[in-house]
Amino acid sequence: MTGDRRSYLIGQSEIAARPLAPALYLVATPIGNLADITLRALETLAAADIVACEDTRVSRVLLERYGIRRRTTAYHEHNAQEAGPKLIEALAAGQSVALISDAGTPLVSDPGYRLVGEALERGIRVVPVPGPSAALAALTASGLPSDAFLFAGFLPVKTGQRLAKLETFKAVPATLIFFESPRRLAETLGAMVEALGGARKAAIGRELTKAFEEMRTGTLAKLADHYAAANTPKGEIVICVGPPQAAEDQPADIDRLLLSLAAEMPASKAAAEAAKMIGGQKQALYRRLIELKADGDG
Protein backbone atom coordinates (compact mmCIF):
# COMPACT_ATOMS: atom_id res chain seq x y z
CA MET A 1 0.00 0.00 0.00
CA THR A 2 1.35 3.43 -0.92
CA GLY A 3 0.33 6.94 0.01
CA ASP A 4 1.43 10.47 0.78
CA ARG A 5 0.85 10.32 4.52
CA ARG A 6 4.27 10.74 6.11
CA SER A 7 3.80 9.71 9.71
CA TYR A 8 4.38 6.81 12.06
CA LEU A 9 2.75 5.40 15.17
CA ILE A 10 4.18 5.22 18.67
CA GLY A 11 1.57 3.37 20.69
CA GLN A 12 -1.70 5.11 19.85
CA SER A 13 -0.04 8.39 18.89
CA GLU A 14 0.45 9.35 15.25
CA ILE A 15 3.60 11.41 14.77
CA ALA A 16 4.23 13.47 11.66
CA ALA A 17 7.61 12.81 10.09
CA ARG A 18 9.80 15.81 9.44
CA PRO A 19 10.90 16.47 5.83
CA LEU A 20 13.86 14.36 4.73
CA ALA A 21 16.75 15.78 2.75
CA PRO A 22 17.53 14.00 -0.55
CA ALA A 23 20.00 11.18 0.16
CA LEU A 24 20.43 7.42 0.30
CA TYR A 25 19.62 6.36 3.86
CA LEU A 26 20.89 2.98 5.12
CA VAL A 27 18.36 2.09 7.78
CA ALA A 28 18.95 -0.71 10.30
CA THR A 29 15.82 -2.65 11.21
CA PRO A 30 15.06 -5.23 13.96
CA ILE A 31 16.60 -8.69 13.68
CA GLY A 32 13.56 -10.25 15.33
CA ASN A 33 11.90 -8.19 18.01
CA LEU A 34 10.05 -5.35 16.27
CA ALA A 35 10.35 -3.20 19.40
CA ASP A 36 14.08 -2.81 18.66
CA ILE A 37 13.43 -0.23 15.93
CA THR A 38 14.88 3.23 16.65
CA LEU A 39 12.86 6.44 16.59
CA ARG A 40 15.18 7.84 13.94
CA ALA A 41 14.66 4.76 11.78
CA LEU A 42 10.88 5.14 12.03
CA GLU A 43 10.99 8.79 11.08
CA THR A 44 13.34 8.09 8.17
CA LEU A 45 11.15 5.29 6.79
CA ALA A 46 8.03 7.40 7.18
CA ALA A 47 9.54 10.43 5.44
CA ALA A 48 11.45 8.75 2.58
CA ASP A 49 10.12 9.10 -0.95
CA ILE A 50 11.06 5.47 -1.65
CA VAL A 51 11.71 2.55 0.71
CA ALA A 52 13.90 -0.05 -1.03
CA CYS A 53 13.45 -3.49 0.58
CA GLU A 54 15.22 -6.81 0.24
CA ASP A 55 11.77 -8.42 0.37
CA THR A 56 8.76 -6.10 0.34
CA ARG A 57 6.57 -8.73 2.01
CA VAL A 58 8.92 -9.05 4.98
CA SER A 59 9.37 -5.30 5.31
CA ARG A 60 5.62 -4.70 5.09
CA VAL A 61 5.18 -6.42 8.48
CA LEU A 62 7.47 -3.83 10.10
CA LEU A 63 5.99 -0.86 8.24
CA GLU A 64 2.43 -1.81 9.07
CA ARG A 65 3.33 -2.40 12.71
CA TYR A 66 4.25 1.28 12.95
CA GLY A 67 1.59 2.67 10.64
CA ILE A 68 4.03 3.67 7.90
CA ARG A 69 2.49 4.02 4.43
CA ARG A 70 5.26 4.68 1.96
CA ARG A 71 6.08 3.58 -1.54
CA THR A 72 8.20 0.41 -1.47
CA THR A 73 10.30 -1.24 -4.15
CA ALA A 74 12.28 -4.48 -4.20
CA TYR A 75 16.06 -4.32 -4.22
CA HIS A 76 17.96 -7.59 -3.74
CA GLU A 77 20.86 -9.58 -5.16
CA HIS A 78 18.74 -11.02 -7.98
CA ASN A 79 17.45 -7.71 -9.35
CA ALA A 80 20.22 -5.30 -8.31
CA GLN A 81 21.42 -4.69 -11.88
CA GLU A 82 17.92 -3.60 -12.92
CA ALA A 83 16.67 -1.95 -9.72
CA GLY A 84 19.92 -0.20 -8.77
CA PRO A 85 20.02 2.25 -11.71
CA LYS A 86 16.38 3.19 -11.08
CA LEU A 87 17.16 4.05 -7.47
CA ILE A 88 20.20 6.08 -8.54
CA GLU A 89 18.02 7.90 -11.05
CA ALA A 90 15.50 8.74 -8.32
CA LEU A 91 18.29 9.96 -6.04
CA ALA A 92 19.81 12.06 -8.82
CA ALA A 93 16.38 13.64 -9.32
CA GLY A 94 16.39 14.82 -5.73
CA GLN A 95 14.35 12.10 -4.06
CA SER A 96 15.15 10.40 -0.76
CA VAL A 97 15.62 6.61 -0.67
CA ALA A 98 15.67 4.49 2.48
CA LEU A 99 17.40 1.12 1.98
CA ILE A 100 16.53 -1.70 4.38
CA SER A 101 17.24 -5.43 4.49
CA ASP A 102 14.99 -8.17 5.83
CA ALA A 103 16.63 -7.77 9.22
CA GLY A 104 19.50 -5.88 10.79
CA THR A 105 21.91 -3.44 9.20
CA PRO A 106 21.88 -3.14 5.38
CA LEU A 107 25.00 -4.27 3.46
CA VAL A 108 26.02 -6.73 6.24
CA SER A 109 25.80 -10.00 4.24
CA ASP A 110 23.13 -8.27 2.15
CA PRO A 111 23.22 -6.52 -1.24
CA GLY A 112 23.73 -2.80 -1.40
CA TYR A 113 27.42 -1.93 -1.40
CA ARG A 114 27.41 -1.41 -5.18
CA LEU A 115 24.44 0.91 -4.82
CA VAL A 116 26.30 2.88 -2.15
CA GLY A 117 29.42 3.01 -4.29
CA GLU A 118 27.48 4.27 -7.30
CA ALA A 119 25.73 6.89 -5.18
CA LEU A 120 29.03 8.17 -3.82
CA GLU A 121 30.55 8.30 -7.30
CA ARG A 122 27.59 10.40 -8.44
CA GLY A 123 28.05 12.80 -5.54
CA ILE A 124 24.89 11.62 -3.81
CA ARG A 125 24.86 11.84 -0.04
CA VAL A 126 24.80 8.51 1.85
CA VAL A 127 23.49 8.54 5.43
CA PRO A 128 23.77 5.58 7.86
CA VAL A 129 20.90 5.20 10.31
CA PRO A 130 22.41 2.71 12.79
CA GLY A 131 20.58 0.13 14.84
CA PRO A 132 20.30 -3.66 15.33
CA SER A 133 22.96 -6.06 14.03
CA ALA A 134 22.85 -9.83 14.55
CA ALA A 135 26.65 -10.04 14.42
CA LEU A 136 27.15 -7.50 17.21
CA ALA A 137 24.26 -8.88 19.28
CA ALA A 138 25.87 -12.33 19.23
CA LEU A 139 29.35 -10.97 19.94
CA THR A 140 28.27 -9.03 23.01
CA ALA A 141 26.42 -12.03 24.46
CA SER A 142 29.08 -14.62 23.59
CA GLY A 143 31.50 -13.92 26.42
CA LEU A 144 34.33 -13.85 23.88
CA PRO A 145 36.83 -11.00 23.46
CA SER A 146 35.25 -8.02 21.73
CA ASP A 147 38.23 -5.66 21.53
CA ALA A 148 39.01 -7.04 18.06
CA PHE A 149 36.66 -9.03 15.83
CA LEU A 150 36.29 -10.05 12.20
CA PHE A 151 32.90 -10.52 10.55
CA ALA A 152 33.24 -13.20 7.87
CA GLY A 153 29.61 -13.58 6.76
CA PHE A 154 28.61 -16.93 5.27
CA LEU A 155 31.24 -19.58 4.53
CA PRO A 156 31.31 -21.43 1.18
CA VAL A 157 28.90 -24.36 0.93
CA LYS A 158 31.34 -26.81 -0.66
CA THR A 159 33.49 -28.72 1.83
CA GLY A 160 36.90 -28.04 0.28
CA GLN A 161 36.24 -24.35 -0.26
CA ARG A 162 34.88 -23.99 3.27
CA LEU A 163 37.99 -25.57 4.81
CA ALA A 164 40.26 -23.42 2.63
CA LYS A 165 38.41 -20.28 3.72
CA LEU A 166 38.62 -21.24 7.39
CA GLU A 167 42.37 -21.78 7.04
CA THR A 168 42.75 -18.12 6.08
CA PHE A 169 41.22 -17.12 9.44
CA LYS A 170 43.19 -19.54 11.58
CA ALA A 171 45.84 -17.11 12.83
CA VAL A 172 43.67 -13.97 12.96
CA PRO A 173 44.08 -12.55 16.49
CA ALA A 174 40.41 -11.65 16.85
CA THR A 175 37.01 -13.16 17.55
CA LEU A 176 35.53 -14.51 14.32
CA ILE A 177 31.84 -14.02 13.53
CA PHE A 178 29.96 -16.08 10.92
CA PHE A 179 26.38 -16.41 9.71
CA GLU A 180 25.22 -19.94 8.92
CA SER A 181 22.17 -21.86 7.79
CA PRO A 182 20.76 -24.10 10.54
CA ARG A 183 20.85 -27.12 8.22
CA ARG A 184 24.61 -26.66 7.70
CA LEU A 185 25.50 -25.79 11.30
CA ALA A 186 26.73 -29.23 12.38
CA GLU A 187 28.82 -29.67 9.24
CA THR A 188 30.33 -26.21 9.56
CA LEU A 189 31.25 -26.72 13.21
CA GLY A 190 32.98 -29.96 12.25
CA ALA A 191 34.97 -28.09 9.62
CA MET A 192 35.89 -25.43 12.18
CA VAL A 193 37.22 -28.10 14.53
CA GLU A 194 39.35 -29.48 11.71
CA ALA A 195 40.67 -26.11 10.53
CA LEU A 196 40.78 -24.02 13.72
CA GLY A 197 41.13 -26.63 16.46
CA GLY A 198 38.57 -28.06 18.83
CA ALA A 199 39.95 -26.22 21.85
CA ARG A 200 38.87 -22.80 20.57
CA LYS A 201 36.17 -21.19 22.69
CA ALA A 202 33.01 -20.48 20.75
CA ALA A 203 29.35 -19.50 21.01
CA ILE A 204 26.25 -20.17 18.95
CA GLY A 205 23.54 -17.51 18.86
CA ARG A 206 20.14 -18.67 17.64
CA GLU A 207 16.94 -16.66 17.12
CA LEU A 208 18.48 -13.61 18.78
CA THR A 209 15.94 -11.12 20.23
CA LYS A 210 13.09 -13.53 19.48
CA ALA A 211 10.92 -15.61 21.82
CA PHE A 212 13.15 -18.70 21.65
CA GLU A 213 16.49 -16.90 21.79
CA GLU A 214 19.41 -19.14 22.71
CA MET A 215 23.13 -18.66 23.33
CA ARG A 216 25.13 -21.88 23.67
CA THR A 217 28.80 -21.64 24.63
CA GLY A 218 31.71 -24.07 24.90
CA THR A 219 34.69 -25.24 22.92
CA LEU A 220 34.30 -25.83 19.21
CA ALA A 221 34.72 -29.56 19.83
CA LYS A 222 31.91 -29.67 22.39
CA LEU A 223 29.59 -27.56 20.28
CA ALA A 224 30.32 -29.70 17.21
CA ASP A 225 29.53 -32.87 19.16
CA HIS A 226 26.29 -31.35 20.49
CA TYR A 227 24.92 -30.27 17.12
CA ALA A 228 26.08 -33.46 15.42
CA ALA A 229 23.84 -35.41 17.79
CA ALA A 230 20.96 -32.92 18.06
CA ASN A 231 18.08 -32.35 15.68
CA THR A 232 18.59 -29.64 13.09
CA PRO A 233 17.99 -26.33 14.89
CA LYS A 234 15.52 -23.75 13.66
CA GLY A 235 16.00 -20.04 13.11
CA GLU A 236 18.81 -17.65 12.27
CA ILE A 237 22.30 -18.74 13.38
CA VAL A 238 25.37 -16.70 14.32
CA ILE A 239 28.66 -18.47 15.16
CA CYS A 240 31.32 -16.68 17.21
CA VAL A 241 34.77 -18.26 17.53
CA GLY A 242 37.33 -16.94 19.99
CA PRO A 243 40.85 -15.93 18.91
CA PRO A 244 43.85 -18.26 19.13
CA GLN A 245 45.22 -18.73 22.62
CA ALA A 246 47.39 -15.80 23.68
CA ALA A 247 50.12 -18.10 24.97
CA GLU A 248 51.03 -20.28 22.05
CA ASP A 249 51.93 -23.89 22.62
CA GLN A 250 55.70 -24.39 22.68
CA PRO A 251 57.26 -27.13 20.52
CA ALA A 252 58.26 -29.12 23.62
CA ASP A 253 54.68 -29.05 24.88
CA ILE A 254 53.41 -30.28 21.53
CA ASP A 255 55.94 -33.09 21.49
CA ARG A 256 54.86 -34.21 24.97
CA LEU A 257 51.21 -34.13 23.92
CA LEU A 258 51.89 -36.20 20.81
CA LEU A 259 53.88 -38.84 22.69
CA SER A 260 51.25 -39.02 25.42
CA LEU A 261 48.47 -39.59 22.92
CA ALA A 262 50.56 -42.05 20.89
CA ALA A 263 50.96 -44.19 23.99
CA GLU A 264 47.21 -44.80 23.94
CA MET A 265 46.34 -44.92 20.24
CA PRO A 266 47.79 -45.33 16.73
CA ALA A 267 49.97 -42.52 15.40
CA SER A 268 47.44 -41.28 12.83
CA LYS A 269 44.69 -41.05 15.42
CA ALA A 270 47.04 -39.40 17.92
CA ALA A 271 47.90 -36.74 15.34
CA ALA A 272 44.22 -36.17 14.61
CA GLU A 273 43.39 -35.79 18.30
CA ALA A 274 46.28 -33.39 18.80
CA ALA A 275 45.09 -31.32 15.85
CA LYS A 276 41.65 -31.03 17.44
CA MET A 277 43.14 -29.99 20.77
CA ILE A 278 45.65 -27.38 19.61
CA GLY A 279 44.42 -26.46 16.14
CA GLY A 280 47.44 -27.77 14.25
CA GLN A 281 47.57 -29.53 10.90
CA LYS A 282 47.05 -33.27 11.24
CA GLN A 283 49.62 -34.09 8.55
CA ALA A 284 52.33 -31.92 10.12
CA LEU A 285 51.66 -33.33 13.57
CA TYR A 286 51.75 -36.86 12.20
CA ARG A 287 55.13 -36.22 10.59
CA ARG A 288 56.44 -34.77 13.84
CA LEU A 289 55.21 -37.78 15.79
CA ILE A 290 56.94 -40.16 13.38
CA GLU A 291 60.16 -38.17 13.86
CA LEU A 292 59.83 -38.38 17.64
CA LYS A 293 59.29 -42.12 17.49
CA ALA A 294 62.27 -42.57 15.19
CA ASP A 295 64.48 -40.57 17.55
CA GLY A 296 63.21 -42.60 20.48
CA ASP A 297 63.91 -45.89 18.72
CA GLY A 298 67.37 -44.67 17.81
C-alpha positions as CSV (number, residue, x, y, z in Angstrom):
1,M,0.0,0.0,0.0
2,T,1.3,3.4,-0.9
3,G,0.3,6.9,0.0
4,D,1.4,10.5,0.8
5,R,0.8,10.3,4.5
6,R,4.3,10.7,6.1
7,S,3.8,9.7,9.7
8,Y,4.4,6.8,12.1
9,L,2.7,5.4,15.2
10,I,4.2,5.2,18.7
11,G,1.6,3.4,20.7
12,Q,-1.7,5.1,19.8
13,S,0.0,8.4,18.9
14,E,0.5,9.3,15.3
15,I,3.6,11.4,14.8
16,A,4.2,13.5,11.7
17,A,7.6,12.8,10.1
18,R,9.8,15.8,9.4
19,P,10.9,16.5,5.8
20,L,13.9,14.4,4.7
21,A,16.8,15.8,2.7
22,P,17.5,14.0,-0.5
23,A,20.0,11.2,0.2
24,L,20.4,7.4,0.3
25,Y,19.6,6.4,3.9
26,L,20.9,3.0,5.1
27,V,18.4,2.1,7.8
28,A,19.0,-0.7,10.3
29,T,15.8,-2.7,11.2
30,P,15.1,-5.2,14.0
31,I,16.6,-8.7,13.7
32,G,13.6,-10.3,15.3
33,N,11.9,-8.2,18.0
34,L,10.1,-5.3,16.3
35,A,10.4,-3.2,19.4
36,D,14.1,-2.8,18.7
37,I,13.4,-0.2,15.9
38,T,14.9,3.2,16.7
39,L,12.9,6.4,16.6
40,R,15.2,7.8,13.9
41,A,14.7,4.8,11.8
42,L,10.9,5.1,12.0
43,E,11.0,8.8,11.1
44,T,13.3,8.1,8.2
45,L,11.1,5.3,6.8
46,A,8.0,7.4,7.2
47,A,9.5,10.4,5.4
48,A,11.4,8.8,2.6
49,D,10.1,9.1,-0.9
50,I,11.1,5.5,-1.6
51,V,11.7,2.5,0.7
52,A,13.9,0.0,-1.0
53,C,13.4,-3.5,0.6
54,E,15.2,-6.8,0.2
55,D,11.8,-8.4,0.4
56,T,8.8,-6.1,0.3
57,R,6.6,-8.7,2.0
58,V,8.9,-9.0,5.0
59,S,9.4,-5.3,5.3
60,R,5.6,-4.7,5.1
61,V,5.2,-6.4,8.5
62,L,7.5,-3.8,10.1
63,L,6.0,-0.9,8.2
64,E,2.4,-1.8,9.1
65,R,3.3,-2.4,12.7
66,Y,4.3,1.3,13.0
67,G,1.6,2.7,10.6
68,I,4.0,3.7,7.9
69,R,2.5,4.0,4.4
70,R,5.3,4.7,2.0
71,R,6.1,3.6,-1.5
72,T,8.2,0.4,-1.5
73,T,10.3,-1.2,-4.2
74,A,12.3,-4.5,-4.2
75,Y,16.1,-4.3,-4.2
76,H,18.0,-7.6,-3.7
77,E,20.9,-9.6,-5.2
78,H,18.7,-11.0,-8.0
79,N,17.4,-7.7,-9.4
80,A,20.2,-5.3,-8.3
81,Q,21.4,-4.7,-11.9
82,E,17.9,-3.6,-12.9
83,A,16.7,-2.0,-9.7
84,G,19.9,-0.2,-8.8
85,P,20.0,2.3,-11.7
86,K,16.4,3.2,-11.1
87,L,17.2,4.1,-7.5
88,I,20.2,6.1,-8.5
89,E,18.0,7.9,-11.0
90,A,15.5,8.7,-8.3
91,L,18.3,10.0,-6.0
92,A,19.8,12.1,-8.8
93,A,16.4,13.6,-9.3
94,G,16.4,14.8,-5.7
95,Q,14.4,12.1,-4.1
96,S,15.2,10.4,-0.8
97,V,15.6,6.6,-0.7
98,A,15.7,4.5,2.5
99,L,17.4,1.1,2.0
100,I,16.5,-1.7,4.4
101,S,17.2,-5.4,4.5
102,D,15.0,-8.2,5.8
103,A,16.6,-7.8,9.2
104,G,19.5,-5.9,10.8
105,T,21.9,-3.4,9.2
106,P,21.9,-3.1,5.4
107,L,25.0,-4.3,3.5
108,V,26.0,-6.7,6.2
109,S,25.8,-10.0,4.2
110,D,23.1,-8.3,2.2
111,P,23.2,-6.5,-1.2
112,G,23.7,-2.8,-1.4
113,Y,27.4,-1.9,-1.4
114,R,27.4,-1.4,-5.2
115,L,24.4,0.9,-4.8
116,V,26.3,2.9,-2.1
117,G,29.4,3.0,-4.3
118,E,27.5,4.3,-7.3
119,A,25.7,6.9,-5.2
120,L,29.0,8.2,-3.8
121,E,30.6,8.3,-7.3
122,R,27.6,10.4,-8.4
123,G,28.1,12.8,-5.5
124,I,24.9,11.6,-3.8
125,R,24.9,11.8,0.0
126,V,24.8,8.5,1.9
127,V,23.5,8.5,5.4
128,P,23.8,5.6,7.9
129,V,20.9,5.2,10.3
130,P,22.4,2.7,12.8
131,G,20.6,0.1,14.8
132,P,20.3,-3.7,15.3
133,S,23.0,-6.1,14.0
134,A,22.9,-9.8,14.5
135,A,26.7,-10.0,14.4
136,L,27.2,-7.5,17.2
137,A,24.3,-8.9,19.3
138,A,25.9,-12.3,19.2
139,L,29.3,-11.0,19.9
140,T,28.3,-9.0,23.0
141,A,26.4,-12.0,24.5
142,S,29.1,-14.6,23.6
143,G,31.5,-13.9,26.4
144,L,34.3,-13.8,23.9
145,P,36.8,-11.0,23.5
146,S,35.2,-8.0,21.7
147,D,38.2,-5.7,21.5
148,A,39.0,-7.0,18.1
149,F,36.7,-9.0,15.8
150,L,36.3,-10.1,12.2
151,F,32.9,-10.5,10.6
152,A,33.2,-13.2,7.9
153,G,29.6,-13.6,6.8
154,F,28.6,-16.9,5.3
155,L,31.2,-19.6,4.5
156,P,31.3,-21.4,1.2
157,V,28.9,-24.4,0.9
158,K,31.3,-26.8,-0.7
159,T,33.5,-28.7,1.8
160,G,36.9,-28.0,0.3
161,Q,36.2,-24.4,-0.3
162,R,34.9,-24.0,3.3
163,L,38.0,-25.6,4.8
164,A,40.3,-23.4,2.6
165,K,38.4,-20.3,3.7
166,L,38.6,-21.2,7.4
167,E,42.4,-21.8,7.0
168,T,42.7,-18.1,6.1
169,F,41.2,-17.1,9.4
170,K,43.2,-19.5,11.6
171,A,45.8,-17.1,12.8
172,V,43.7,-14.0,13.0
173,P,44.1,-12.6,16.5
174,A,40.4,-11.6,16.9
175,T,37.0,-13.2,17.6
176,L,35.5,-14.5,14.3
177,I,31.8,-14.0,13.5
178,F,30.0,-16.1,10.9
179,F,26.4,-16.4,9.7
180,E,25.2,-19.9,8.9
181,S,22.2,-21.9,7.8
182,P,20.8,-24.1,10.5
183,R,20.9,-27.1,8.2
184,R,24.6,-26.7,7.7
185,L,25.5,-25.8,11.3
186,A,26.7,-29.2,12.4
187,E,28.8,-29.7,9.2
188,T,30.3,-26.2,9.6
189,L,31.2,-26.7,13.2
190,G,33.0,-30.0,12.2
191,A,35.0,-28.1,9.6
192,M,35.9,-25.4,12.2
193,V,37.2,-28.1,14.5
194,E,39.4,-29.5,11.7
195,A,40.7,-26.1,10.5
196,L,40.8,-24.0,13.7
197,G,41.1,-26.6,16.5
198,G,38.6,-28.1,18.8
199,A,39.9,-26.2,21.9
200,R,38.9,-22.8,20.6
201,K,36.2,-21.2,22.7
202,A,33.0,-20.5,20.7
203,A,29.4,-19.5,21.0
204,I,26.2,-20.2,18.9
205,G,23.5,-17.5,18.9
206,R,20.1,-18.7,17.6
207,E,16.9,-16.7,17.1
208,L,18.5,-13.6,18.8
209,T,15.9,-11.1,20.2
210,K,13.1,-13.5,19.5
211,A,10.9,-15.6,21.8
212,F,13.1,-18.7,21.6
213,E,16.5,-16.9,21.8
214,E,19.4,-19.1,22.7
215,M,23.1,-18.7,23.3
216,R,25.1,-21.9,23.7
217,T,28.8,-21.6,24.6
218,G,31.7,-24.1,24.9
219,T,34.7,-25.2,22.9
220,L,34.3,-25.8,19.2
221,A,34.7,-29.6,19.8
222,K,31.9,-29.7,22.4
223,L,29.6,-27.6,20.3
224,A,30.3,-29.7,17.2
225,D,29.5,-32.9,19.2
226,H,26.3,-31.3,20.5
227,Y,24.9,-30.3,17.1
228,A,26.1,-33.5,15.4
229,A,23.8,-35.4,17.8
230,A,21.0,-32.9,18.1
231,N,18.1,-32.3,15.7
232,T,18.6,-29.6,13.1
233,P,18.0,-26.3,14.9
234,K,15.5,-23.7,13.7
235,G,16.0,-20.0,13.1
236,E,18.8,-17.6,12.3
237,I,22.3,-18.7,13.4
238,V,25.4,-16.7,14.3
239,I,28.7,-18.5,15.2
240,C,31.3,-16.7,17.2
241,V,34.8,-18.3,17.5
242,G,37.3,-16.9,20.0
243,P,40.8,-15.9,18.9
244,P,43.8,-18.3,19.1
245,Q,45.2,-18.7,22.6
246,A,47.4,-15.8,23.7
247,A,50.1,-18.1,25.0
248,E,51.0,-20.3,22.1
249,D,51.9,-23.9,22.6
250,Q,55.7,-24.4,22.7
251,P,57.3,-27.1,20.5
252,A,58.3,-29.1,23.6
253,D,54.7,-29.1,24.9
254,I,53.4,-30.3,21.5
255,D,55.9,-33.1,21.5
256,R,54.9,-34.2,25.0
257,L,51.2,-34.1,23.9
258,L,51.9,-36.2,20.8
259,L,53.9,-38.8,22.7
260,S,51.3,-39.0,25.4
261,L,48.5,-39.6,22.9
262,A,50.6,-42.1,20.9
263,A,51.0,-44.2,24.0
264,E,47.2,-44.8,23.9
265,M,46.3,-44.9,20.2
266,P,47.8,-45.3,16.7
267,A,50.0,-42.5,15.4
268,S,47.4,-41.3,12.8
269,K,44.7,-41.0,15.4
270,A,47.0,-39.4,17.9
271,A,47.9,-36.7,15.3
272,A,44.2,-36.2,14.6
273,E,43.4,-35.8,18.3
274,A,46.3,-33.4,18.8
275,A,45.1,-31.3,15.8
276,K,41.7,-31.0,17.4
277,M,43.1,-30.0,20.8
278,I,45.7,-27.4,19.6
279,G,44.4,-26.5,16.1
280,G,47.4,-27.8,14.2
281,Q,47.6,-29.5,10.9
282,K,47.0,-33.3,11.2
283,Q,49.6,-34.1,8.5
284,A,52.3,-31.9,10.1
285,L,51.7,-33.3,13.6
286,Y,51.7,-36.9,12.2
287,R,55.1,-36.2,10.6
288,R,56.4,-34.8,13.8
289,L,55.2,-37.8,15.8
290,I,56.9,-40.2,13.4
291,E,60.2,-38.2,13.9
292,L,59.8,-38.4,17.6
293,K,59.3,-42.1,17.5
294,A,62.3,-42.6,15.2
295,D,64.5,-40.6,17.5
296,G,63.2,-42.6,20.5
297,D,63.9,-45.9,18.7
298,G,67.4,-44.7,17.8
